[in-house]
Amino acid sequence: MELQRLKLIKPSLISEIALRCGDTEYRDFQKEVYERAILFANRQIAKKYDLLKRYMGFKSYGTEEQQLTILSFAGEYRVLINGSQYDRVNKHELDSTKNQYYLYYDSHSFLFNYTNALDGDNVVIYYTADIKIDDYDLEQTAPIIPGKYEDEQIAIAVSYLIRLAKAKFIGHKLEKYERLRTEYGRSREKEYDSQLAPTTKWAQIKPFKYI
């Protein structure tokens, strides 16, 4: 069964990028597109600075043991269920009177469960990636970016949106994004242009899901 992914992105960051693009009413791009631009920026920053902290957020589907695909994993350091912190125990030690979970690797995937699970619970697992496994360019990777990199997040996300605008718009709206391109510098656009998939199109953007 698919796990519906939670996107833990600050609304204020989306608003700031939309403001820079002159799109505060989200008529040029939907909020989902801005979220994807930020996630792209986060992966580029994590790769540039070797940032290894990640998160995986999803909606639970009840008491059934849940199978997780985590591509680069050294170990979790915090697990939240609906905002409450849970403690790790072994699989057969779950105590329904306490906030507890287990997470372990079994042949080809990670298995996860926790006490008093309900369908639709918001689960967030914070973990450290394995430094020996490069996951930076994988779309499902969700790095945790310290606040000191926010200006760089914004600049990369805006460059990403400029590229989408060139494929989507003509006329005055395209001219607006061409002016942004000048403001943010063509050198930055070239730096990240090679990271964009050749088939990237604004109309193809879909929500992310973990499987």
C-alpha positions, -999 to 999 in steps of 0.1 A, spaced: 0 0 0 13 35 -8 21 59 19 10 95 13 39 117 19 38 148 41 57 179 27 72 197 57 79 230 40 75 264 58 46 283 43 66 315 48 93 302 25 68 295 -2 53 330 2 87 346 0 96 328 -33 61 337 -47 68 373 -38 101 373 -55 83 359 -86 55 385 -84 30 357 -80 15 362 -46 -19 349 -57 -3 318 -72 -17 324 -107 16 316 -125 23 284 -106 3 265 -80 17 261 -45 26 225 -53 50 238 -79 67 261 -54 70 231 -30 87 211 -57 111 240 -65 120 242 -28 126 204 -25 148 206 -56 168 235 -40 171 215 -8 187 186 -26 212 208 -44 222 225 -11 225 192 7 247 179 -21 269 211 -21 275 211 16 273 173 24 243 177 46 232 143 58 200 149 79 168 138 63 131 134 71 104 111 59 69 122 66 37 102 57 2 94 67 -1 60 85 -26 34 73 -35 20 107 -23 -8 129 -7 -29 101 31 -31 100 43 -5 74 69 -12 48 92 18 41 117 24 13 145 45 26 173 47 1 202 59 22 199 53 60 224 53 88 198 56 117 169 76 129 172 101 157 136 113 162 102 99 155 70 120 159 34 107 156 9 135 154 35 158 169 43 136 199 77 120 203 80 82 204 108 60 218 124 31 200 120 -5 213 124 -40 199 96 -54 178 81 -76 205 84 -50 233 57 -25 222 38 -13 253 4 1 244 5 24 275 36 42 262 46 61 230 68 35 214 78 24 179 101 -2 162 120 2 130 143 -24 115 156 -37 81 143 -70 68 159 -83 37 147 -56 12 129 -28 31 124 -12 65 95 -23 87 79 2 110 50 2 135 41 20 167 17 18 196 -20 28 193 -17 34 156 -47 49 138 -54 53 101 -43 88 90 -18 95 118 9 119 107 42 101 110 76 119 107 109 101 109 140 122 112 172 102 103 208 105 91 217 93 56 245 69 50 275 89 39 285 60 17 253 61 -3 247 91 -25 210 100 -26 212 137 -33 198 135 -69 169 112 -61 136 130 -62 122 114 -31 151 126 -9 140 152 16 170 168 32 168 190 63 183 224 55 195 247 83 181 282 83 214 298 74 210 285 39 176 302 33 188 328 9 204 301 -12 172 281 -11 152 310 -24 177 318 -52 178 282 -64 141 278 -63 135 310 -82 160 298 -109 141 265 -111 108 284 -116 124 306 -143 132 275 -163 96 263 -160 83 298 -170 104 297 -202 86 265 -212 51 277 -201 47 314 -209 49 338 -238 45 376 -240 45 399 -209 46 370 -184 77 355 -200 93 390 -200 87 392 -162 107 359 -157 134 370 -181 139 401 -159 141 378 -129 167 358 -148 188 389 -151 183 398 -115 194 364 -102 222 361 -127 226 337 -156 256 321 -139 235 307 -111 209 294 -137 237 276 -156 250 261 -123 217 243 -117 204 239 -152 224 207 -156 206 192 -126 171 196 -142 158 166 -161 156 172 -198 119 163 -198 110 186 -170 77 205 -178 55 225 -156 25 204 -165 41 172 -154 46 181 -118 28 157 -94 27 153 -56 54 131 -42 46 98 -25 67 72 -7 62 36 -17 
